[in-house]
C-alpha cells in the first residue's frame, strides 16, 4: 500500500477559534483570516479538480462557478483540522501531523536574539554580525547586503516564526562555511533559547541580490518519536520530498529529496509515485509544496498565490491517476498565510484536508478533526505500523470500511 501526502504549505481554510490570540492584538489577532477564500476573492481562478474532491464542501469555503464550482460526479473525502499545538509555523504544524503535540510554543524573538546567544555565535564565527532583528528575507538584503560585502559579517535575522536565519554572499562566505556557522548556531540554540529552525540563506550577485533558494539549508530541532519513526521501524519506505525532511531533522526517513520550487516538487513526487507503483513499494511519500507560503503568502501577493493554486489544480489529475489501486492520496495544509492580511506573518487557521482512493464514489465528510495528529494516526493505520500516540485514524472512513 502506498500513501502519498501533499502539504500545500499555508493554504489555510479559515481562522481557528483561538485565532484572536495569535498575531497583533491591536489588529484583533488572526480572527477573520481565511487564506483560501481571501486569495480567491482578490484574484479569482477556477479550481475544478480540487472542487471535485470536495473542496467546496469544507465549512466556510466559498463556492461559485468562477472559483470553486459544483462538479458533477465529485468523488473524494473532505474536512478540516484544528491545531492543538500553540503555534502557526511549519515546524509546529508538521510535527503535529506526525503525532507531536507541543504544550508550549517554540521560542520567538521579536526584539532580536539576546547577547548571550549572539556573543556565542560571534565567537563561533570569529566575526561580528549584522541586523539581528525580525526582517523580510528580501528587505534584509537590500538594507544590509552591501555592508555584509564590505565587512564579511553574517546577516542574522528572524521573523514571527521560531527561526534563526543567517544570510551570506557566496563570494564572501563559501557555502560550506555558511553551513558550518549554522551548525554552530544549532548547537547554541538549545534549551532556554531553542528555536525550531536555523536556516542558511546564501545569496549572490549585485544589488538587488539574488537569494539562492536551491542552496538554502534548514537545521531543525530533533523531534521526539513520530509516526515517521513508527513507519520506518515497521519496514515501510518513508520518502520525504521538499522541505519535509528538514522539518524533522531527517529523522524517520529512508529517502530524502530536495526541490527547487512547486513545479519541481510536483515533478519529483509524480515520478516517485510512478516508480513506487511499478515496484510495489509499501510506504509513505510525504511532500511539501512551499511556494504558496514563501513566495506569495509572506509577500502578500494574492495574484501569485492564486496562480500557484491553479498550477496545482491543473496537476491534480496526474496525481489521482498515479495513485495505485490499493493506495491513497491526502492533501493537507499546515497553517494559513492569508495574502490579504496585515503584516507578513502566518495566520492561525484550520488545516485543509482532502482525500482520495481509486474507486471512490460520492463525497465523504471527514468532519472537523480535533488535531493535526489524525493525519499521522491515519498513515500508521493504513500502513499497519504500531502507533499509540495522539491522533485518531480516519482510514476506515477513507477506505469505506
N, C-alpha and C positions, 0 to 999 in steps of 0.2 A: 504494500500500500504506500502510495506517495502522496504526501500532503504538501501543498505549496501555500505559503503565507506571504502576501504582499502588503507592506506597510506604505500607505500613501501619507507620507510624513506631513503632519499638521492639518489634514483635511478633516477638521472637527465638524460635528453636526449639532451644535447648539450649546449654550452655556450650561455648565453643571449647576446644581442647586447652591453650591458654595462659591460660585464664581466671583461674587462681590468681595470676597476675602482676598482675592488674588489681583495683582496689578495696583494701580494708583487709586487709593481710597478717595482722593479728590475727584476722580473721574467715575466713581461708582465701581471700581474694580473692573472685572471682566463680565459683569452682568450685562446681558444683551448681546454679547458677541455670538456670531454664528458664521463660521468661516465659509461653509458651502453656500448657504443662502446669500450672504452679503457679496460674495465673489460673483455669483451668477446674476445678481441684480445689477451690479456695477458693469459687468462685461458678459452679457449672455452668450452662452454656447449650448448646443444641444448635446445631451449625453444619453443617447438611446440605449446603448449597451449596458451601462450601469443601471439605467432605469429598468432594463429587462431582468436584472437580478433582484429588483425590489427597492432600489434607492429611494424612490418617491414615497414608499410606504413607511419609511422611518419617521417616527413622530417629529413634527416640526419642520420637516423638509418641504420646501415649497415646490409645487409641480405646475408646469404649464408646457404647452407644445414647443415653446422656444428653448426650453432648458431641459427639464426632466419630464418627458411626455408619457402618456399612458401607452403601454406596449402590449399588443395582442400576443397572447401565448407566453407571457412572462413566466420565468421559472428560476427559482433561487431561494435563498434564505436571507432575511434581513433583520437588523436590530441595531442597538446602540449599547455602549458600555460606559458605566461610571468608573472613575478612577478613585480608588481608595487612598492611595498614597498622596501626601500633601505636596504636590508639585505640578508643574505643567511643562516639563522639559523631556527631551528624548530619552535620557538615561532612566528617569523615573518611570516613564511610560513603558519602555521596553522591558525593564526589569520586572515590572508588574505583569506584563504579558506572560512572562515565563515563571511566575509564581513567587516573586519577591515583593511583598507589600511593605513599604517603608513606614515607620512610625514617625520619623522626623524628616523634614525636607533636607536635601543636600545644602551645604553651606553656600551662601552667596555673599558678594562683596560690593554693594552699591557705592561704597566710597573708595574702592580700590583695596589692594591687599596690604596688610599691616607690616610695619618694619620687621617684625620677627620672621615673616615669610620672605620679604624682599631682600633683607640682609643676607639670608642664607642662599637665596637664588643668585645674588650678585657674587657671593663667594664661590659658588659653583661654576659660574661663567667666567669669572675673572674680569668682569666688566661692570659698568653701571646698567641702568635700564631707562627706558623712556615710557611716558604716559602713565601706566598703572591706574586706569580709570575705566568705567564702563564706556564702550565705544562701538560704533558700527565698524565692521571689518573693512569696508571701503573708505570710510571717512578717516579712519585712523592712519591709513597710508597717505592720504592727502595731507594730513596735519603733521605727521612725524616721519614720513618716508625719507625726505631729504636729510633730516637731522641724523637719521639712522645711517645713511650712507656716509655722512661725514664722521660720525663717532664710532660706528660699529656696535653701539649698544643695542640690545634687542628691544623691540617694542612689545611691552606687556600690556594686555588689556583684558577686560572681562565683559560680561553682559548681564542681563537679568537672569540668565541661566547660571548654573554652578560650573563655571569654566575658567580656566587659566590659559589664556591664549598668548602664544609667543610668535611674533612676526619678524622675519629677517629676509633681506635681499640675498638671493643665491650668489650674486657676485661678491658680496661682502662676507657672507657666512655660508660655507658649504652645507648642503642638506644634512650630511651625517653629523656635522657639528650642531646644527639646529636640533636634530633628533636627540642628540646626547644631552643638550640643555633641557629638553622637555622630559627626558627620562629622569634627570636630576630633580626637576620640579615635581615630578610624580612622587618621588621619594620624600620630598619635603612636605607635600600637601597630603598628609595623613592625619589621623586622629582629630584633634581640635580643628584643624584647618583643612580637613578632607574636602576636596571638590570632586564632582562627578567625573570631570574630564580635564586633562591637559591637552591642548591642541597645538600642533606645529602648523604655522601658517606662512609658508615660504611665498615670496613674491619676486617679480623680475621686471626688467625694462626700465624705462624712464617715466617720470610723472606725466600722465596718470598711470600708476603702476598696475601691473597685471598680477592678480592672485593666482598662484599655481595650485588650483584645487586638486589636480591629479597627484600632487605630491604632499597634500595635507596628510597629517598623521595624528590619530587620536590615541591618547593613553588614558584608559578608563580605570576607575577603581575596580578591583576584582569583586564580582558579586558573590553572595552566598550561593549555595547549591540551587540550581534552577532546573526546570523541565528539560532544558537542553542537555544537562548532565545526565538526567534520567534516561533520555533517549539514547545518548551515546553509550551509556552503561548497558542498555538493552541490546546493543549491537546494531542500532539503526544509524544510517547516514544522517549527518546534520550539516547542511550546506548553507553557509552564510554568504550573502551577496550584498554588495554596497557597504554602508557603514555599520551593518548589523554586527559583525564580529568585533569591531572596535568598542561597541557599547557594552559588550560583555567581557572585555579584555581577552578575547579569543577563547574563553573558557566554554567547553562543551561542544566544540565544532570538530568535524572531520575534514571539512574543506572550507576555505575562505577565499573570496574573490572580490577584488577592488573594482569599483565602477567609476566612470568619469562624470556621468550625468544620468538623467532619467532614461534617455534613449538607449544608452549603453546598458543600464540596469535591466531594461526590458529585453534587449537582445540577449544578454547573458542568461537571464532567467529562462527565457523560452528555449535557448539552446540546451541548458542543463535539464529542463523538464523533458525535452525530446530524448536526450541521452539516457536519463533515468528510466523513462518508459521503455526504451529499447532494451535496457539491461535488466529490467525488473527490479530496480532499486527500491528498497523499503526504507523510508525515512522522510526527512523534512527538508524542503527548500525554503529558506527564510530570507526575504529581500526587502530592503528599504529603498524607496524612491524619494530622494531628498530634495529635489529641485523645488517642489511646491513650497517647502519651508525656507530653504536657504536662499533661493534666487528670487522668490516672489512674495512670500509672506512677510519676511523681515523687511523687505524693501517696499512694502505696501504698494504692490503692483498687481491690481486685480486683473488687468488685461493679460499679463504674463501668466498669472495663476490659472485663469480660465483656459488659456491656450494649452497649458500643461495638462489640465483635466481633459480637454478634448483629445490631446495626443494619447493619453492613457485609454480613454474610451475607445478610440479607434483601434488600439492594440488588443482590447479585451477579447474580441472573438478568437484571436490566436491563442490567448491563454486558455480559454474554455476548450478549444479543440485539442490542446496539449495535455489536458487532464486525463490520466489513464482511466480505464473503465472502473477500476476499484479505488480511484484516487479522489481527491477533493481540493478545492481552492477556497482560501479565505482572503478577503480584502478588508483591511483594518486601518485605523489611524491612532496615533499616539497622543495627540493634543490638538489644539487649534492654533492658527496663526492668521487671524482674520485681517485681510489686507485693507479693510475699510476702517480698522480700529485705530485708536490713538497710539502714539509711540511706535515702537518696532519690536515689541516683545511677543512671545507666545500668548495664547488665550486659553483659559481653563474651560475646556469643553468636553462633551461626550465624545467617545471614540466611535468611529464608524465601524459597522460590522455587516459584511455581506458574505454569503457562502454559496458554493455551487458543487454539485456532484453530477456526473453524467446520468441521464435518465430521470432527473427530477422533473416533476410536472407541477405547475402552480407555484404559489409563493408560500413559504413557511415563515411564520413570525417567531423569531428567537427572543423577542421581548427586550426589555432593558436589563442588561446583565449587571449584577451588583459589583463586579470587579473586572478589571482587565485580565486578571488571572484566569478567567474562564477560557481564554484562548489557549494557554498552556495546558490546562486540565483537559481540554478537548484534544489537543495534539497527543498528549500521553495516552488518552483513551483510544484514539483512532489507531495509534501505532503500537499499542499494547506494551507500554512502558509503565513501571511502577512509580506512582506519584501520590503522596499522601499530604501534600502541601495545600495552600489556598487554591480556590477556584472550583467551579462546578462545570463539568463537561456538558456541552450541548451536542455532542456527537450523536446521541440517539435521535434527536430531532433532525439533524442534518442528514443522517443516513436512513431515516424513515423507519427506525426500529420501534 
